[in-house]
């Protein structure tokens, strides 16, 4: 089925959201200027607004989450340096090798439950100061975790690993693409999340519902470096207020409503748990990402994903048997209630007619 059809239930990602009429109105009436020269009033308002919300000194608007992440990495590291990151971290596996390609940075990937790191995992991972070795310079965390399962970092755990990093001479960067999902689910504030961080990247084009845009926040010195990197990466912007206005609208209107997405995700997880051939633990659905497995004797994740697409439901394959559904503001409870029946229909029709196997994390956004 055509994903653009009004009847298509697109749970592949929260990046599939479309601007609401109110957001479009904000975009069309935005005051514009040349952001490259710091003259776009709407971008300036957004950056100031983010600094106030996060308790950060400075911020720079960017085109995408990948771009703002890479700007952050380059502000902390030199070519030949390495960063520490969970093996399922977006920066490590879903950004096209950008740390190495753009900045000459190596990713040292580590294990940990739910896509998260602990001090025990990090102990002993900083390389010795030796000319033969790359320098360990940065700790990267992701909140919420994507491929790790949609979990939020407990604040105590986040503080401990960031304290460990600073005590050992490392800087800290958070891929906070869905960090407002974390604050809503965990009940902590965005300032509490940012307190132990040097930099954070926040994406507007996921749960917040914007057509594009991300932002990097941190100390003035690092953000000045990042702004230069934005230019080098081809991301210098001109009349960017037309997009920044959507982000301002989202920050003012779309954060608290994320709870609806979380409630819908838990509802979907509970319904999936009743389907024979599907494995899921509903209580592990903390935010808007719903992960579940198909029993191997029935087929694989890619086959089920393709079968669902043909009957009007978009759910991405995340591994050989693992799939991910992502709730968002464009999908109502009524539409989600139709998904279990669609999965039963797909399973009952037989999946052998569909080809393809996903052997690793596949649904990227």
N, C-alpha and C positions, 0 to 999 in steps of 0.2 A: 504493500500500500504506500502511496505517496505520503512522506512525513509532513508535507505541507497541508494535507487534508485536515479539516476541522475535526474530523472524527478520530484522527490518529492520536494515540496516547503516548506521548514521547517522554519516557523516563530514562533516556540514555544519559542525560546530564542536565544540571541546572544552567548550563550555558545555552540551552535551547530556548530560554525565555525571550519573549518579545517585550519591548517597552509598552507600558500602559499608556492610554490617552493622556493622562496627567503628566507622565514623564516626557512624552513627546511634546506636550505644550511647554514644559520647562525648557526643553532643548530648543524649540523654535523661537522662544522669546529671550534666550540667553544673551547677555552683553558680551561682545567679542573683542579680542585684540590679538596681538602677536605674542604668543606664549614663549617663543624662542627668545624674545627680548624681555620677558617677564611682564608683558603689557596686557595679558588677557585677564580681565577682572574676575571672570567666573572661575578660571583655573586658580588664580590667586586666592579666591575665597575658599575653594575646595581644599587647597593645601593648608591654609590657615585653620580651617575647620577640623581637618584631620589631626593637625598638631595639637589643637586644644583637646580633642576627644581622647587622643592617645597619650598625652603628656610628653610629646616628643618636641625637639627643638625645630626641626625642619622637615619638609616633605617635598617630593617631586612627582608629578603626574607622569604616567607611562601608558603605553599602548596596550600592554598585556601583562599577565602575571609572570610569564616567562621572562619578559623584558625587565620587569622591576626586580625579579629575583636575581637576574644576571647583573644588573646594575649594583645591587647590594653586594654580591660576591666580589665584584671587581673593586669595590670601594674598600674591602678588607684585605684582599690578597694580591700578591704579585705572581707573575708567571713562575711556575715551578713549585708553588705552594700547594698544600692540600687542605681539604675540608673533611670533617667527620659528619656522616649523615646515615640515617637508617637506610637499609638496602631497598626499601620500598618508597623512599622519599621521591617526590615529584621532580625535584632538581636533579636527582641522580638518574632517573629512568625515563622521564617524559619530556625532557627539554632538549632532545636531539644532541646530547653531548656538549651542550653549550658552554659549561665551565671550561672544558678543554679547548673547544674551538675558538671561543671569544677571548678567554683570559689566561689560558695555559694553566688552569687549575685542575688538580686531580681530586676525584671523589673517593674517599675511603669509606666503603659501605659496611655498616654494622647491623647486627641482628637485634631483635627485641620484640616483645609482645605488642600486638595492636599497632604496629608501625611506629612505636615510641621507644625512646632511649632512656636508660637509667645510668646512674653513676657507676654501678657495677659493670655495665656494658662498656662504658667509656674508659674505665681504669686501664692504664697501660697502653693506650692507643696513641698517645702523643709520641711522635718519633724523636729520637735523640738529635741534638744539635750537631750534625755531622755533615761534611761536604758531600757524602755519598747519598744522602737522603733528602727528600723534599721536606719542607718545613710545614708542620701542622699549625694552621693559623686560625681556623674558623670552625665553629660548631653550628650546624644547620638543623633546625627542627621544623616539623610540619604540624599545624594545628588548625582544623581537624586533620587527621590523617585521611588520605584518599585510598590508595591501594591497601593501606593498613587496616581499613575497615570502617572509616567514618567516625573514629573515636576522638574525644577531646582530651588534652593533657590535664591531669589533676594539677592544680596550681602548685602544690608542694613539690611534686615531681619536677615540674618545669623550673621552679626556683632552684632546686638542688643541682640540676644538671648545668644550669647557667652559672650558678656560683662556682661549681667545679671548673667550668670553662674559664671563667675570669681569674680564678685562683691559679690556673695553669697558663695564663698569658694568652688565652684565646679570645676572639670576639664571638658574638652570638648573632645569628640571623634567623628569623622565623619566616617560613613560607606560610603566611596567614591567609591563603586564598579564601578559606571558609572560616576565618577566625571569629566572625560574628555568630556563626552557627555554634561555635564553642562557647562563647559568652552566654548565649541564650540557654544552651543545654546545661552548662555547668553552674550558671548563676554567679560567676565572677565578672568583674568589670574589665573593659578593654584596657584601662590604665593598669590594672593589676597584672594583666598578661604582658604588657609592654615594659613594666618596671625592670625586669632582669635582662631585657634585650638591648642589643646595640642597634639593630635595624629590624624592620618588619615590612613585608610586602603584603598588601591587601588587594584582592581582586574584586572589582565591581560587577563583572559580567557573569557571575554565578548566582548564588542565592539572592543577591541584592537586585538582580533583574535588569542591569544596564546592558546596552548593546555592545560596549567595549570599555576598556579602561582598567587601570590598576594604579597603585600608588606605593611609593617607598618612603618610609619615615625613619628618622634617626637623628643623630647629632649633626650639627651644621657642617662640620668638616667632611663627614662621610657623604652627606647629601650633596655637597658641592662636587665631590668626586663623581658621585652617581649621575649628576646632571650632565657632566662632561661625557660620561660613558653613554648616556642616552643619545647624545649627538653622534658619538662614534658608532653606535649600534644602528644608526639610521632612524632614531625615534624622536628627533627634535620636532616639535609641534608648532603650528601657527595658530589659527583661530580654533583652538581646541576647546574653547568654552562651550561649544555646541554639544560636546560629549561630556565635559566636566559638569554641565548643568544636570545631566541625568544622574551623575554620581552624587551631587549635592541632594537631589530629590531622594535618591535611594537612602542616603544616610539619615535623612529627616523622616522618611516614611516606611522603609522596608526592613528595618532591623527587627523590631519587636514581632512582626508578622512571621518571622522565621519559625516561631513556635508552631504555627499551623503546618509547616512542612515537616517538622519533627513528629507532630501528632499523626499526620498522614502516613509517614514512614513506618511508625510503630503499628498503625492499623494495617498497613499492607503486610508487614512482617507477620503479624498475628494470623492474617488470612492465608498467607503462604504456608504457614506451619500446618495447616489442615489438609494440604494437598499431598496425596500419596506420590512418592517419587521425588519430592522436594525436601531438602534438609535446611533448617534454619532455626536459630535460637532468637526469638523475638526480643528477649530482654537485652540482647547485645546490640540492638539498634538504638544508638544514642542520639543521632542527629538526623540528617536527611538522606543518608546513604544506606540502602538496604542490600546486604550481601546474602546470597543463598546459593546452594549447590543442587545440581541435578544428579540423581543416582546414575552412575556410569552405565548400568545395563540398559538404560532408556535412551542413551545418547550422550552427546557432549554439549558444552555451553554454547559453542558457536552454532550448532544445529538448532538448539532451542531458540537462540536469538534470531536466527533467520526465519524460523517458523512463526515466531511471534510478529516479526516485522510484516510478514505477508498478511496477517489478520489484523494489523493495525495497532500493535503495541511495540514500542521501542525500548528494549532492555539490552544492555551491553554485556558481552562476554569478558570475563576477567581472568580466565585461566581454563584449564581443561574441563572442569566441571563447575566452575564458579561464575556467577553472574552478579551484576550490580544494577539496581534500580535507584534512581535519584529523584526525589520529590522536589517540587519547586512551585513558584507562584502561578504558573500557567496550568497546573494540573489540580483539579478539584477533587474532593473526597468522592464525589459521584463517579468521576472517571476512574479513580483508583479502585473503586469497588468492582469495576468491570475486569480488572486485570487477572484475578484468580481464575475466573471462568475461561479467559483466553489461554492461560497456561494449561489448564486441564484439556482444552480443545487441542492445543498443540501437541501435548503428550499423547493424547488418545489417537491422534491422526498418524502417529509414527514419525520419527525423525530421520529415518534412514535415507529419505529422499533428498535431504539437505547435506551438502558437503562443507567441510571446514572444521578445523580444530584450533582453538586458542590455547597456546601452551604457556603463556605468561600473562601478566597484566596487560589488558587490551583497551578497556574503556578509559580514556585519558583525562577527559575534562572533569 
